[in-house]
């Protein structure tokens, strides 16, 4: 079947709620997206539960619900293994459904994927893919995460309030500091000196590191007359910086597990005074290798578009200054656009996908305190509101650059996997609720679960599993008590009152059978599934996909414009996450992805009966 459009450009924004998008558009921060909304059709989307990246993107790109595709969570129940063992969910091999780009290939067409989360390992066979693992801290390819060298009276720029519990900060995961303290030594002629030691593999998600052991590499900082010169290991000068300056990229080689890897290094002198020193180095990314497929594409992109930056320092928000973070973010978005345009200009393609995680980065940081619901001081609210605005403005500039590729035969879609809300109260620990009810038992003096005494435990984000005898290796609950323990768990959750408010924070607690209404089914689903009111969760995850709070919400985003799309503004019908892939397939005449459970959004299309060949 011929499509209504010759090709599609899809821009993904992780964690961008339609509620917040509309505020940013109305506030003038996203003129490019405003134009697309005015020229086409849009709608807030009912997404998946949990409201989370792995099930969200997988549902969007396969058109199937989590119960079908089985990518349930970041941490997924491991079949036949102890409940304490989970499987890391950033893995396409876990999906039981076909992705749209594979359906496109099956139809004889080609795709280009640029950093689309949850698309790794690559499933493309005739197409081009650039990266595509998970959030910035979770990737297989970086040489090292950021470094922040500090001395003297340096202090972090912390965001006030409690920390978002869903933050995947690799510094915390590794048990290391968020900064790299150094000692300033007295040198000759009144100057000061310091060693800047770059450590390969630092601040990488442990389960996804590219190796086991990296050899440190030392640069030298020479400080005099209000400037800092940086020398590499050979003694060659690579930077001469005043406060606020960035160096050019410096090509160097690093050793991991005995293998030499080429990567680019860049320095920013953030602060230099008599009593404070602060030097920032963003993520070190290799110049080539298998972070793009087919072979040779990574090297081609580095030569044609410059050094790639997969993570714009999301894990240093609130540690480094805001300007440095947003300078990294703007560079990151610029590179995504350059890569997309280079590949689109040099390849045949029918589907181009570009994704940014920036909106989710701000959901877990600035958005948490950008609304009065947070109870934060006015100065913090103002700072964080500005951080949200700068994030969405940066994304919009990328949207403008990427959509320059579009012609009259191109349809453009802007989508997201879930939303995000600001903070309300201290998030609820479901584990602590179950411990308080005597359902989960810890070994004395530890936070280790005593499985010999535990009847039910929280696994993953919204699931509670009964420790069932005969099913679990350490099971103690007889089958005859299964339903009773399910009821006990549900009662414990729904009866619980938050100590700060006296309110019941759980909006939902149901059995596995009843979770079918949440599009969750199968043995990977908890025996009990629960949801929290948004006031008692972090940015997203345990909230229902229709939740709203303050300036945020959990509705996902859909904007369609261009070839084959009516100019109607807000779409009158409900749109669900699983409707997006079949709609895109219909628009470009691609086969429907296998296992698709969604419906084409005909109401937004100029020719809804195209499939009849009329």
C-alpha positions as CSV (number, residue, x, y, z in Angstrom):
1,X,0.0,0.0,0.0
2,X,1.3,3.4,-0.9
3,X,1.5,5.8,2.0
4,X,0.2,9.3,2.4
5,X,3.8,10.4,3.0
6,X,7.0,9.4,1.3
7,X,8.9,9.5,4.6
8,X,8.5,10.2,8.3
9,X,10.7,12.2,10.7
10,X,10.0,11.2,14.3
11,X,11.5,13.3,17.2
12,X,11.3,11.7,20.6
13,X,11.4,13.6,23.9
14,X,11.8,11.3,26.9
15,X,9.6,12.3,29.8
16,X,7.9,15.2,28.1
17,X,4.3,15.5,29.2
18,X,1.8,17.1,27.0
19,X,0.7,19.2,30.0
20,X,4.2,20.7,30.3
21,X,4.7,21.0,26.5
22,X,1.6,23.1,26.2
23,X,2.9,25.4,29.0
24,X,6.3,25.7,27.3
25,X,4.6,26.4,23.9
26,X,2.2,29.0,25.4
27,X,5.2,30.7,27.2
28,X,7.0,31.2,23.9
29,X,9.8,28.7,24.7
30,X,9.1,26.3,21.8
31,X,8.3,28.2,18.6
32,X,9.3,25.4,16.3
33,X,6.9,22.9,18.1
34,X,4.3,25.6,18.2
35,X,4.4,25.9,14.4
36,X,4.0,22.1,14.1
37,X,1.0,22.1,16.4
38,X,-0.6,24.9,14.5
39,X,0.0,23.3,11.1
40,X,-1.2,19.8,12.1
41,X,-2.8,17.7,14.8
42,X,-1.9,17.0,18.4
43,X,-3.2,15.2,21.5
44,X,-2.2,14.3,25.0
45,X,-1.6,10.5,25.0
46,X,-2.7,7.9,27.5
47,X,0.6,6.0,28.0
48,X,1.7,2.8,29.7
49,X,1.9,1.8,33.3
50,X,4.4,2.0,35.0
51,X,5.0,5.5,33.5
52,X,8.6,4.6,32.7
53,X,11.1,4.6,29.9
54,X,11.5,0.9,29.1
55,X,7.8,0.0,28.8
56,X,7.0,3.4,27.4
57,X,9.3,3.5,24.4
58,X,8.9,-0.2,23.7
59,X,5.1,0.2,23.6
60,X,5.3,3.3,21.4
61,X,7.6,1.7,18.8
62,X,6.0,-1.7,18.7
63,X,2.3,-0.7,19.1
64,X,1.9,-3.3,21.8
65,X,1.2,-3.1,25.6
66,X,3.8,-4.2,28.3
67,X,1.8,-7.4,28.9
68,X,2.6,-8.3,25.3
69,X,6.1,-6.9,24.7
70,X,7.3,-7.9,28.3
71,X,9.8,-5.0,28.7
72,X,8.1,-4.1,32.0
73,X,10.7,-2.0,33.9
74,X,14.3,-1.1,34.4
75,X,14.5,-4.1,36.7
76,X,12.4,-7.0,35.5
77,X,11.6,-10.2,37.3
78,X,13.9,-13.0,36.3
79,X,11.9,-16.1,35.5
80,X,12.9,-19.1,37.7
81,X,15.4,-17.1,39.7
82,X,15.3,-15.9,43.3
83,X,13.2,-12.7,43.7
84,X,16.3,-10.9,44.7
85,X,17.6,-11.3,41.1
86,X,16.3,-9.0,38.3
87,X,17.1,-8.5,34.6
88,X,18.2,-5.0,33.4
89,X,15.5,-3.8,31.1
90,X,17.5,-1.8,28.6
91,X,17.8,-4.6,26.1
92,X,15.9,-5.1,22.8
93,X,16.3,-8.9,23.1
94,X,13.7,-8.8,25.8
95,X,11.0,-7.5,23.5
96,X,8.4,-10.1,22.3
97,X,7.1,-7.6,19.7
98,X,8.4,-6.2,16.4
99,X,9.7,-2.7,16.3
100,X,8.4,-0.3,13.7
101,X,11.9,0.1,12.1
102,X,12.0,-3.6,11.6
103,X,8.6,-3.6,10.0
104,X,9.9,-0.8,7.7
105,X,12.8,-3.0,6.7
106,X,10.5,-5.9,6.2
107,X,8.6,-3.7,3.7
108,X,11.7,-3.0,1.7
109,X,12.3,0.4,3.2
110,X,15.1,1.8,5.4
111,X,15.4,3.7,8.7
112,X,17.9,5.9,10.4
113,X,17.9,5.8,14.2
114,X,19.8,8.6,16.1
115,X,20.1,7.8,19.8
116,X,16.6,6.4,20.2
117,X,16.4,5.0,23.8
118,X,15.6,1.3,24.2
119,X,16.8,0.4,20.7
120,X,20.0,-1.4,21.8
121,X,21.3,-3.9,20.9
122,X,20.5,-2.9,17.3
123,X,17.7,-4.9,15.6
124,X,18.2,-3.1,12.3
125,X,19.7,-5.2,9.4
126,X,19.7,-2.9,6.4
127,X,19.3,0.5,8.2
128,X,21.6,2.8,10.1
129,X,21.6,3.2,13.9
130,X,23.5,5.6,16.1
131,X,23.7,4.6,19.8
132,X,20.3,4.0,21.5
133,X,20.8,2.5,24.9
134,X,19.1,4.2,27.8
135,X,19.5,7.4,29.9
136,X,22.8,9.1,29.6
137,X,24.4,7.2,32.5
138,X,23.4,3.9,31.0
139,X,25.4,3.1,27.9
140,X,27.9,0.4,26.7
141,X,30.3,2.7,24.9
142,X,31.6,5.7,26.8
143,X,35.3,5.8,27.8
144,X,34.4,7.7,30.9
145,X,31.7,9.8,32.4
146,X,32.2,13.4,33.5
147,X,35.0,14.6,35.8
148,X,34.7,17.6,38.0
149,X,38.1,18.6,39.5
150,X,37.6,20.8,42.6
151,X,39.8,22.4,45.3
152,X,39.6,25.0,48.0
153,X,36.2,26.4,49.0
154,X,34.2,24.8,46.2
155,X,30.6,23.9,46.9
156,X,27.9,22.1,44.9
157,X,24.9,24.0,43.5
158,X,22.4,21.6,45.1
159,X,18.7,21.8,44.3
160,X,16.8,22.0,47.6
161,X,14.4,19.4,48.8
162,X,14.4,15.6,48.8
163,X,16.2,13.7,46.0
164,X,14.1,12.1,43.3
165,X,14.2,8.4,44.2
166,X,14.3,7.3,40.5
167,X,17.5,9.2,39.8
168,X,20.0,6.7,38.2
169,X,23.1,8.5,39.3
170,X,26.1,6.4,38.5
171,X,28.3,8.1,41.1
172,X,25.9,6.8,43.7
173,X,25.7,3.4,42.0
174,X,29.5,3.1,42.2
175,X,29.7,4.4,45.7
176,X,32.1,7.2,44.6
177,X,32.0,11.0,45.0
178,X,30.2,13.2,42.6
179,X,33.4,15.3,42.3
180,X,37.1,14.7,41.9
181,X,39.0,16.5,44.7
182,X,42.5,17.6,43.8
183,X,45.4,19.2,45.6
184,X,46.8,22.5,44.4
185,X,50.6,22.6,44.8
186,X,52.9,25.6,44.8
187,X,55.0,25.8,41.6
188,X,57.7,28.0,40.2
189,X,57.3,31.7,39.7
190,X,54.3,31.9,42.0
191,X,52.1,29.7,40.0
192,X,50.0,26.8,41.3
193,X,49.9,23.3,39.8
194,X,47.6,20.3,40.0
195,X,47.2,16.8,38.5
196,X,44.0,16.2,36.6
197,X,43.6,12.5,36.5
198,X,41.1,11.1,34.0
199,X,39.8,7.7,35.0
200,X,38.3,5.5,32.2
201,X,35.0,3.8,33.2
202,X,34.3,6.3,36.0
203,X,30.7,7.2,36.4
204,X,29.4,4.5,34.1
205,X,26.3,2.3,34.9
206,X,28.1,-0.8,36.4
207,X,26.1,-3.4,34.4
208,X,26.8,-1.6,31.1
209,X,30.5,-0.7,31.3
210,X,32.6,-1.3,28.2
211,X,35.3,-3.0,30.3
212,X,36.6,-3.9,33.7
213,X,39.7,-1.9,34.3
214,X,40.8,1.5,32.9
215,X,44.3,3.0,33.1
216,X,44.3,6.5,34.6
217,X,45.7,9.3,32.4
218,X,47.2,12.4,34.0
219,X,46.9,16.0,32.7
220,X,48.6,18.9,34.4
221,X,47.0,22.2,35.3
222,X,49.3,25.2,35.6
223,X,47.6,28.2,37.2
224,X,49.0,31.8,37.0
225,X,47.7,35.3,36.3
226,X,44.0,34.4,36.5
227,X,44.3,31.7,33.9
228,X,44.8,27.9,33.7
229,X,46.9,26.1,31.1
230,X,46.3,22.4,30.7
231,X,49.1,20.1,29.5
232,X,48.7,16.5,28.3
233,X,50.9,13.6,29.3
234,X,53.5,14.5,26.8
235,X,53.7,18.0,28.1
236,X,52.0,19.6,25.1
237,X,49.6,22.4,25.9
238,X,46.0,21.5,25.1
239,X,44.2,24.5,26.6
240,X,44.8,28.0,27.9
241,X,41.6,29.1,29.8
242,X,40.2,32.0,31.6
243,X,37.2,31.4,34.0
244,X,34.2,30.4,31.9
245,X,36.2,29.3,28.8
246,X,35.9,26.0,27.1
247,X,38.9,24.4,25.4
248,X,38.7,22.9,21.9
249,X,38.3,19.1,21.7
250,X,41.6,17.3,22.2
251,X,42.2,13.8,20.7
252,X,43.8,11.3,23.0
253,X,44.1,7.6,23.6
254,X,42.9,5.7,26.6
255,X,43.5,2.1,27.8
256,X,40.7,-0.2,29.0
257,X,41.4,-3.9,29.7
258,X,44.7,-3.5,27.8
259,X,43.0,-2.1,24.6
260,X,43.9,1.4,23.3
261,X,40.8,3.5,22.5
262,X,40.7,6.9,20.9
263,X,38.5,9.5,22.4
264,X,38.0,13.3,22.6
265,X,38.6,15.4,25.7
266,X,37.4,18.9,26.5
267,X,38.0,21.2,29.5
268,X,36.0,24.0,31.0
269,X,37.5,26.3,33.7
270,X,34.4,27.0,35.6
271,X,35.8,28.8,38.6
272,X,39.3,30.2,39.5
273,X,40.0,32.4,42.4
274,X,42.5,32.6,45.3
275,X,40.5,30.1,47.3
276,X,38.5,28.0,44.7
277,X,39.4,25.9,41.7
278,X,36.8,24.1,39.5
279,X,37.6,22.4,36.2
280,X,34.9,20.4,34.3
281,X,35.5,17.6,31.8
282,X,32.3,16.2,30.1
283,X,31.8,12.6,29.0
284,X,34.7,11.1,27.0
285,X,33.3,9.3,24.0
286,X,35.2,7.1,21.5
287,X,35.8,8.4,18.0
288,X,34.8,5.1,16.4
289,X,33.7,1.6,17.2
290,X,30.4,-0.2,17.4
291,X,28.3,2.7,18.9
292,X,26.9,3.1,15.4
293,X,26.0,0.4,12.9
294,X,26.9,-0.7,10.3
295,X,30.6,-0.7,10.8
296,X,32.4,2.5,9.9
297,X,29.5,4.8,10.5
298,X,30.8,6.0,13.9
299,X,34.1,7.0,12.4
300,X,32.3,8.7,9.5
301,X,30.1,10.7,11.8
302,X,33.0,11.9,14.0
303,X,34.9,13.0,10.9
304,X,31.9,14.7,9.3
305,X,30.1,16.2,12.4
306,X,32.6,16.4,15.2
307,X,32.9,14.6,18.5
308,X,29.7,12.9,19.7
309,X,28.4,13.5,23.2
310,X,25.9,10.9,24.3
311,X,25.3,12.2,27.8
312,X,25.1,16.0,28.3
313,X,26.2,15.6,32.0
314,X,22.7,14.8,33.4
315,X,24.3,13.2,36.4
316,X,26.0,16.4,37.4
317,X,22.9,18.6,37.5
318,X,23.0,20.3,40.9
319,X,26.7,19.7,41.3
320,X,28.1,21.7,38.4
321,X,26.7,25.2,37.7
322,X,23.6,25.4,35.6
323,X,25.3,27.3,32.7
324,X,27.9,24.5,32.2
325,X,25.1,21.9,32.1
326,X,23.1,23.8,29.5
327,X,26.2,24.5,27.4
328,X,26.7,20.7,27.3
329,X,23.0,20.2,26.5
330,X,23.1,22.6,23.6
331,X,26.2,20.9,22.2
332,X,24.5,17.5,22.6
333,X,21.3,18.7,20.8
334,X,23.4,20.3,18.1
335,X,25.3,17.1,17.5
336,X,22.0,15.0,17.3
337,X,20.8,17.4,14.6
338,X,24.1,17.4,12.7
339,X,24.2,13.6,12.8
340,X,20.6,13.3,11.6
341,X,21.1,15.7,8.8
342,X,24.3,14.1,7.6
343,X,22.8,10.7,7.6
344,X,19.6,11.9,5.9
345,X,21.6,13.7,3.2
346,X,23.8,10.7,2.5
347,X,21.4,7.7,2.7
348,X,18.1,6.5,1.3
349,X,15.5,6.4,4.1
350,X,11.8,6.4,4.8
351,X,11.9,6.7,8.6
352,X,14.2,9.0,10.5
353,X,14.1,8.9,14.3
354,X,16.0,11.3,16.6
355,X,15.5,11.2,20.4
356,X,16.5,13.4,23.3
357,X,16.4,12.5,27.0
358,X,16.7,16.1,28.1
359,X,13.1,16.5,29.2
360,X,13.5,13.5,31.5
361,X,16.7,14.9,32.9
362,X,14.9,18.0,33.9
363,X,12.0,16.0,35.3
364,X,14.3,14.4,37.8
365,X,16.0,17.7,38.7
366,X,14.6,21.2,37.9
367,X,11.0,20.2,37.5
368,X,10.9,18.7,41.0
369,X,11.2,22.2,42.5
370,X,9.7,24.3,39.7
371,X,6.2,24.4,41.1
372,X,4.8,25.7,44.4
373,X,3.6,22.2,45.2
374,X,7.3,21.4,46.1
375,X,7.2,23.9,49.1
376,X,10.7,25.1,48.0
377,X,11.8,28.7,48.6
378,X,10.9,31.2,45.9
379,X,14.5,31.5,44.8
380,X,14.7,27.8,44.2
381,X,11.4,27.7,42.3
382,X,12.6,30.6,40.1
383,X,15.9,28.8,39.4
384,X,14.2,25.5,38.6
385,X,11.5,27.1,36.5
386,X,14.2,28.7,34.4
387,X,16.0,25.4,34.2
388,X,12.8,23.8,32.8
389,X,12.4,26.6,30.3
390,X,16.0,26.4,29.1
391,X,15.7,22.6,28.7
392,X,12.6,22.8,26.5
393,X,14.0,25.8,24.5
394,X,17.2,23.7,23.8
395,X,15.1,20.8,22.6
396,X,13.0,23.1,20.4
397,X,16.1,24.4,18.7
398,X,17.0,20.8,17.9
399,X,13.5,20.2,16.6
400,X,13.9,23.2,14.3
401,X,17.2,21.9,12.9
402,X,16.0,18.4,12.3
403,X,12.7,19.4,10.7
404,X,14.6,21.4,8.1
405,X,15.1,18.1,6.4
406,X,11.4,17.8,5.8
407,X,9.9,18.5,2.4
408,X,6.3,18.4,1.2
409,X,6.3,14.6,1.1
410,X,7.4,14.2,4.7
411,X,5.3,13.7,7.8
412,X,6.8,14.9,11.1
413,X,5.8,13.4,14.5
414,X,6.9,14.6,17.9
415,X,6.3,12.0,20.6
416,X,7.2,11.0,24.2
417,X,7.3,7.9,26.3
418,X,5.8,9.2,29.5
419,X,5.5,12.5,31.4
420,X,6.8,14.1,34.6
421,X,5.5,15.9,37.6
422,X,7.0,18.1,40.3
423,X,7.5,17.0,43.8
424,X,4.9,17.0,46.5
425,X,5.9,15.2,49.7
426,X,8.7,12.8,50.7
427,X,8.2,9.8,48.3
428,X,6.7,6.7,49.8
429,X,9.0,3.7,50.3
430,X,6.8,0.7,49.4
431,X,9.5,-1.6,50.9
432,X,9.1,0.2,54.3
433,X,5.3,-0.1,54.1
434,X,5.6,-3.9,53.6
435,X,8.2,-4.1,56.4
436,X,5.9,-2.3,58.7
437,X,3.1,-4.7,57.9
438,X,5.3,-7.7,58.6
439,X,5.1,-8.9,55.0
440,X,8.8,-8.2,54.2
441,X,11.3,-9.1,56.9
442,X,14.9,-8.0,57.1
443,X,17.9,-9.7,58.6
444,X,18.7,-8.3,62.0
445,X,20.6,-5.0,61.8
446,X,20.7,-4.9,58.0
447,X,18.6,-3.9,55.0
448,X,19.0,-7.4,53.5
449,X,15.7,-9.3,53.0
450,X,15.3,-12.5,55.1
451,X,13.6,-14.7,52.5
452,X,13.0,-17.4,55.0
453,X,10.6,-15.1,56.8
454,X,9.4,-12.9,54.0
455,X,5.9,-13.5,52.5
456,X,5.9,-10.7,50.0
457,X,8.4,-8.2,48.5
458,X,8.5,-5.2,46.2
459,X,10.4,-6.1,43.0
460,X,10.8,-3.5,40.2
461,X,8.9,-0.3,40.3
462,X,5.2,-1.1,40.8
463,X,5.2,-4.9,41.5
464,X,4.9,-6.9,44.7
465,X,5.5,-10.6,44.4
466,X,4.3,-13.2,46.9
467,X,7.1,-15.5,48.0
468,X,5.2,-18.5,46.8
469,X,6.3,-22.0,47.7
470,X,6.9,-24.1,44.6
471,X,7.3,-21.1,42.4
472,X,10.1,-19.2,44.1
473,X,13.4,-20.9,45.0
474,X,13.1,-19.6,48.5
475,X,9.3,-19.6,48.7
476,X,7.5,-20.0,52.0
477,X,3.9,-19.1,51.3
478,X,1.8,-22.2,50.5
479,X,-0.5,-22.1,47.5
480,X,-3.5,-22.3,49.8
481,X,-2.5,-18.9,51.4
482,X,-1.7,-17.1,48.1
483,X,-5.0,-15.2,47.8
484,X,-4.9,-14.3,51.5
485,X,-1.4,-12.8,51.2
486,X,-2.4,-10.9,48.1
487,X,-5.3,-9.4,50.2
488,X,-3.0,-8.6,53.0
489,X,-0.6,-6.7,50.8
490,X,-3.4,-4.7,49.2
491,X,-4.9,-3.9,52.6
492,X,-1.5,-2.8,53.9
493,X,-0.9,-0.5,50.9
494,X,-4.4,1.0,50.9
495,X,-4.6,1.5,54.7
496,X,-1.2,3.2,54.9
497,X,-1.1,6.9,55.8
498,X,1.7,9.2,55.0
499,X,3.3,10.4,58.3
500,X,3.6,14.0,57.1
501,X,0.0,14.4,55.8
502,X,-2.1,11.6,57.2
503,X,-3.3,11.0,53.7
504,X,-3.5,7.6,51.9
505,X,-0.8,7.9,49.2
506,X,-1.7,4.8,47.2
507,X,-4.2,5.5,44.4
508,X,-4.5,1.8,43.4
509,X,-3.6,-1.7,44.5
510,X,-4.9,-4.7,42.6
511,X,-4.2,-8.3,42.0
512,X,-2.3,-9.6,38.9
513,X,-5.6,-10.7,37.4
514,X,-7.1,-7.2,37.8
515,X,-3.9,-5.6,36.5
516,X,-5.1,-6.6,33.0
517,X,-7.0,-3.3,33.0
518,X,-3.6,-1.6,33.2
519,X,-2.4,-3.6,30.2
520,X,-0.2,-5.7,32.4
521,X,-0.5,-9.5,32.2
522,X,1.7,-12.6,32.4
523,X,4.2,-14.0,34.9
524,X,6.5,-11.0,34.9
525,X,3.7,-8.9,36.4
526,X,3.6,-8.8,40.2
527,X,1.0,-10.7,42.2
528,X,0.0,-7.3,43.3
529,X,0.4,-4.1,41.2
530,X,0.1,-0.7,42.9
531,X,0.2,3.0,41.9
532,X,0.9,6.1,44.0
533,X,-0.7,9.5,43.8
534,X,1.7,11.9,42.1
535,X,2.3,13.9,45.3
536,X,4.0,10.8,46.8
537,X,6.1,9.7,43.9
538,X,9.2,11.1,42.2
539,X,9.0,12.6,38.7
540,X,7.2,9.5,37.2
541,X,7.1,5.8,37.4
542,X,4.6,4.8,40.0
543,X,1.9,7.3,38.9
544,X,-1.0,6.4,36.6
545,X,-0.6,7.6,33.1
546,X,-3.4,10.1,33.5
547,X,-2.0,11.8,36.7
548,X,-1.4,15.5,36.9
549,X,0.3,17.7,39.5
550,X,1.2,21.4,39.4
551,X,2.7,22.3,36.0
552,X,3.3,18.7,35.1
553,X,1.5,15.5,34.3
554,X,1.9,12.0,33.0
555,X,0.2,12.2,29.6
556,X,2.6,11.5,26.8
557,X,2.9,13.7,23.8
558,X,1.8,13.3,20.1
559,X,2.2,16.1,17.5
560,X,1.7,15.3,13.8
561,X,2.2,17.7,10.9
562,X,3.1,17.6,7.2
563,X,2.2,15.1,4.5
564,X,-1.0,13.2,5.1
565,X,-2.0,15.1,8.3
566,X,-5.1,17.3,8.7
567,X,-4.8,20.8,10.2
568,X,-7.2,20.3,13.1
569,X,-5.3,21.2,16.3
570,X,-6.3,19.0,19.2
571,X,-7.5,15.6,18.1
572,X,-11.0,14.9,19.5
573,X,-10.6,11.1,20.0
574,X,-8.5,9.5,22.7
575,X,-5.0,8.5,21.6
576,X,-3.1,5.7,23.3
577,X,0.6,4.9,23.3
578,X,0.0,1.8,21.1
579,X,-1.7,3.9,18.4
580,X,1.4,5.8,17.4
581,X,3.4,3.0,15.6
582,X,0.4,1.8,13.5
583,X,-0.4,5.4,12.6
584,X,3.2,6.0,11.4
585,X,3.2,2.7,9.5
586,X,-0.1,3.7,7.8
587,X,1.3,7.2,6.9
588,X,4.4,5.9,5.1
589,X,2.9,2.7,3.7
590,X,5.0,0.3,5.9
591,X,3.8,-3.1,7.2
592,X,2.2,-3.0,10.6
593,X,4.6,-4.2,13.3
594,X,3.9,-7.8,14.4
595,X,1.8,-7.9,17.6
596,X,0.6,-4.3,17.2
597,X,-2.4,-3.8,19.4
598,X,-3.1,-0.2,18.6
599,X,-5.3,1.6,16.1
600,X,-4.5,4.1,13.3
601,X,-5.5,7.6,14.4
602,X,-7.6,8.1,11.3
603,X,-9.2,11.2,12.6
604,X,-5.9,13.1,12.1
605,X,-5.3,11.9,8.5
606,X,-6.3,13.6,5.3
607,X,-7.2,10.3,3.6
608,X,-8.4,7.8,6.3
609,X,-9.5,5.3,3.6
610,X,-6.1,5.0,1.9
611,X,-5.9,1.3,2.8
612,X,-8.9,0.6,0.6
613,X,-7.0,1.8,-2.5
614,X,-9.8,4.3,-3.4
